[in-house]
């Protein structure tokens, strides 16, 4: 009787092996589920980034404000009747040792012109 019980336990273990450790077993399913959730979270971050880029592209295509802002901050351009003021950090390294930083133009109240 004891031999029959042991053989049934051994057969039960052999049947359970593919369920837990086989190619389509639970451990593999759990690992794949973890990978899927990781990829989904990465996709959400990428969708958010794409939405921001899409809105920036639309702004650049339709409005002139974004183009003006980029010209001012990245290229250091100024409008007519504006006074250019550059404030330097006294603790900063000389300009020849640092990269070119964006320049922010300053408008004087008397030089402002109404927007069309």
C-alpha angles and dihedrals in degrees: 000000000000091000091054092050092049091048090051091050090049091049090047090053091049090052092048094050096077090043094057106023106018129105093277096027129137095261091056091046091052091049092049091048090053091050092049092052090048092051091047092054090048090050091052091054091049092048090053091049091047090051091053092048091047092053090048091051091050090049091050092047098047109026135053095207093079092048091048091048092051092047091051100045103032101033100027094233121163135196127243114283093019120128115225113223122180119189114202126203108240091213095050123105118258116281093250090063098047134062120260107274123209114267122225115208118216122219121214117221092240093050096054114113124200115258116246 
